[in-house]
């Protein structure tokens, strides 16, 4: 009789199961092979990064701040990443931004034009100082200096300057001219977004879907990149390359986060109407070609399916910091459901839960298509369009 933990079925489960985050600070030898010639450099960067992160306040979920870069590198290792540049840059991916935020708080700076300029200049100083100390370490320990410029380039590529919105910083990664550097940065960004979304409880209710939406934007762009560079047959290969493994894992983590939002929404007392929302989406998907492209609002539609039109557009407003536009769409949905479900006498909080449920239910379906349809990309929602034209 085959032991359960040695069966092919269990091995299949181990391969398919969703990755979990770690909640303890793993030592460097658990994240990087001690026998590798670059281990001591990784260990040095680990110590330097940890010393700074230990001065920062706890994360919103009560965890130590250094747990985030630890999880990013942990995710990279689970994807079988061994490249020292990627692993060292994974530790440092938020280092410059965190230094800038620390400086901003210490000096009481805001986001005025002058303050943003000061902060972005300071980011360049942090980057320069970081490069200098790592270079000194490499010279002292007879490590080839080439790796330093690679690490700093990738770290800078992952750094969001205050003058730029989120979508623009992502855009700079995907439009970077050096393909090798670009892919290294993409791999780290996937692991970064995966841990952020695995910590969904750290965010307020209004922030949760938005964080998932940011993941969708990243995933959609990664899928576009993969198709352009590797072609859709790469998804059929038995042994996945790191970028494919991380893409799939980040997509599954995002799906899980949407599923959690659905559960939280149902707990608000809206169980009676969730099947109506689900069927409305299926009707929309069948009659309106689903979420194949970014669609616009249809104000004349009185069936609940009308509220599925333009979900991507709605969160685009949020991504572009167009709060008034976003709030206008939210208000329309709120009024509609207040009237549509008048017999239930839902509270304002419950109506917001219905909107969250509707959005999360449909957006998780987009993630499913990105994950399981090899050639699928959501058109009009990528770095090659409006995102690079606007700042």
N, C-alpha and C positions, 0 to 999 in steps of 0.2 A: 504493500500500500504506500502510495506517494505521500510524503509529509506535506501538509498544507503549505508551509513556508518555503517549500522547494518546488512546488507545482508550477507549471507553465502559466496557469491562470493567475497565481499570485504574482509571478514575475511581470505579467501583463499589467496587473494593478499597480505594481511599484512604478512601472514606466509611465502609466497614465495618471496616477494620483496627482493632485494639485500640490504644489510646493507650499510649505509653511514657513513663516518667518521665525527667526530665533530671537529669544528674549533675554539672552545673556551675552556679555561681551566675550566673544571668542578670542583666544590668544592668536598671535600671528602665525604660529606653526600649524594652526587648524585651517588657515586661509591660504597659505602659500607653502609649497614644498620646501622644507628646510634644506634639502639636498640641492636645490636649484642655485645656480651661481648668483642670482639676483635676490636671494632670500634676505641677506643682510640689508640691502637697500630697501626692500619692502618693509622689513622690521623697523628700520630707521624712520620711514615715512609714517608707519603705523604709530610709533611712539610720539612723533611730532604732532600728528593729527589728533591723537587721543589727548595729549596735554592741553591743546586748545579747546577741544570739545568738552573737556571736564570743567571748563570755566563757564560754560553756557547753562542756562536754566533747563530743567527737565522738559521732555516732550509733553504734549497735551495729554497723552495717555499715561504719564507718570514714569516713562522709561528714560534712561540716560540718553542724552543726545547722540553719543558715539554709536549707539545701537543702529542708527541709520546707515552710516558708511560700512559698518560691519555686515549688515544685511545685504547691502549692494554687492560687496565682494563675495559674500556667501552665495548669493544667487548666481554670480558669475562662475564660481567654482562648481555649483550644481550643473551648470551648462557646459562643464568641461573646458572652461577657459583657463589657459595656462600662460598666456602672453603676459609678461611682467609689466609691460606698458599699460595694458588694460587694467590689470589688478591694482597697480599703484595709482593710476588715474581714478579708479573706482573709489579708493580711499579718499582721494582729494577732490572728488567731483563737486562738492558743495563748499569746500574749504574757503575759497575766495569770497563767495557770497556770504558765508557765515561771518567771516572777518569784517566784511563791509557792514553787515547788519549790526554787529557788535559796536563798530565805530560810529554808526548812525545813532544808535541808542545812547552811547557814551557822550556824544557831543550834541545831543538834542536836535539832530537834523531831521528835516521832513522830506517831502517829495516835490518841493518847488523846483523850478528850472535850475536855479543856482545851486541848491543843495544836491540835486541829482548829478550835476556836473562835478561837484566836489567828490561825491561818492564814487562816481565812475572813474575819476582820476585816482582815487585811493585804491580802487580795485586793480588798476594797472601797477601801482606801487606794490601791492600785496603779491601780485603775480611775479613781479621782478625779484622781490625779496625771496620768494619761494624758490624760484629758479636758482638764485645765487647760493642758497644754503644747501640745496640738493646737489648742485654742481660741486661745491666745496667737499661735500661728503664723498662724492664719487672720485674726485681727484685724490683725496686723502686715502681712500680705500682701493685705489687702482681699478675702478670700474669704468668701462668705456663711457665717455661723456655723451655720446649720441642719444642714449636713452633719456637723458634729462630734457632735451628739447622736445622729444616726442611726448613725454609725460606732460610737460607744460602746455604744449599745443593742444592736446586732448582736453586737459583741465580747463583751459581758456575757452575752448569750443563749447564746453558744457556749462560755462558760467553765464548767467543772465545779468546783463548790466541793467541798472535802474531805468535807463532811458528807453529800454525795450520792453514791450509786452511779451507775455509767455509765447504766443504763437510765433512772434518774430525770432525769438531766441531758438525755437525749434527749427524754424526755417533756415537759420544760419548753419545748423548742423547738416541739413539735407542738401544745401547748395554749396557746401564746402568743396573745393576743387580736388583736393587730394582724396581719392577713393579709399585708400587704406586708413587714413586718419578718420575719415567720415564713418567708416564701418565700425571702428573701435569705439567712437563716441556714441553711435547708435546702440551698440551692444550694452554699453554702460547705462545709457538713458533708459533702455528697456528694464534693466535690473532695478534702477532707481524708481521708475514709475510702478514697478511691481511691488516693491516694499511699501511705497506710499499708499497704494490701494489696499494692501494687506493690513494696513493700519487705519482702515476707514473709520473706526470708532473715534479716532483722534479729531475728526472734523465735525463741525456743527451740521445739523440736518440740511440747511440750505446749501452747504458746501459739498455734501457727499456726492450728489449726482454730477455736480460741476467737476469734481476731481475725477470721476469716472469718465466724464466727457473729454477731459484733457487726455486721459489714457487712450480714448478712442481716436482722438486726433493724432496722437503719436503712433498708435497701431496702424492707422490707415496710411500714414506716411511711410512707415516701415514696410508695410505690405507692398506699397507702390515701388519702393526701392528694391525689395527682394525680387519682384517680378521683372524690373528693368535690368537688374544685374545677373540674376540666376535663372529667371524663367519659372513658370508655374510647376514644371516637373520636379523642381527641387523639393516640393512638399511631398512627393511620392517616394523619396529616398528613404531606405530603412534606417540609415545612420544619419541623424540630423547634425548639421553644422551649428555652432553656437548661436548665431543670429536667429536661426529657425527655432531652436529650442527655447530661447528666451522670448521670441515673439509669441509662441504658443502658450508658454507659461504666463506671460503677462496678460494675454487675452483671457485665459482661464481665470486668473485672479480678478480681472475686471468683471467678468461674467459673475463670479462669486459675489463681488461687491454689489452689483446690480440686484442679485438675488437677495442679498441681505437687506437692501433698501426696500424691496418688495415685502419682506417679512416685517420690517419695522413699520411700514405703512399700514399693513393689515392689522397690526396691533392697536392702531388708532380707532378701531371699530368700523372698518369699511368693508368687511368680508362680504356683505350682502351684494355689493356692486362690482366686485372684482371680475367676475365672469363676464359681465357686460363690457367692461373695459377690454378684457382679453379678446372677446369675440369681435368687438369693434376694430381692434387692431388687425385681426385676421381678415375681416371684410375689407379694411383699408389696403392690406397687403395684396389681396387678390384683385380688387377692383382698380386700385390706383398705382399698381406696379411697385408697391411697398416703398422701401427706403433705398431704391436703386440710385437715386440722385438727390441732391439738395433741393427740396421743394419749397414753395412759398405758401403762405397762409391763404386759405379759401374761406373768406368771411361769410359767404352765403350758405355754406354747408351746415345743416342743422343736426345731422346724425353725429354721434360721438366720434365717428371716424374722421370727421373734419379736424378734430383737435390733434390728430396724429400728423397732419400735414404741417410741415415747418418746424418740427422738433429740433432738427439739426440747425435750422436757421436761428431758432430761439437761443440755443446755447452758443451759437456763433456770436450773437450780440454780447453775451456774457464774456466770451473769450476776447472780444475786441473792446471790452470795457464800455459797451454801450448800454449802460444800466437802464436808461429811460425806455429804450426799445424792449429790453428783456422784461422789465416790469409791466409794460403795456400788454405783452403777450400773456404773461402770468395772470394779469387782472382779467383779461378776456376769458381765459380758461376758468378762473374762479367764479366769474359771473355765470358762465354757461352751466357749470356743474351745480351751482346753487339753485338755478332754475330747473335744470333737468332732473335733479334728485330732490326736488322740493318736498316730497312726501317723507323723506328720511330726516329732514330737519338737521342736517349735518352742521357742526360747528365750523368756524373758520379754519381751525387746526385740522379738522377732518377733511375739509375741502382741499387744503394744501397737501394732505396725505394722498388724496385721490390723484392730484396732479403729479405728485412724485411717483406714484404707482404707475400711472399711464406712461410717463416719460421713461422710467427705469425699465418697464416691460418691453417697450419698443426698442430702446437703445441696446438692451442686452441681445436682441435679435440681430442687430447690426454686427455686434461682436461675434455672434455665432457664424454669420456669413463670412466675415473676415477670416475666421478660424478654419472653417470647413469647406468653403468654396475656393479652390486654388487660384482662379483668375479674378476673384472679386476684389474690387476697390470701390469705395464710395466716391463717386465723381463730384468734382467741385469742392472737395474737402481735403485739399492737399497743399503742399508747399509750393507747387508750381503755379498756383492761381493767385487769388486775391491776397493771400497771406503775405507774400513777398512784396506786394505793391504798397501795403499799408504799414505804417509804423505808429 
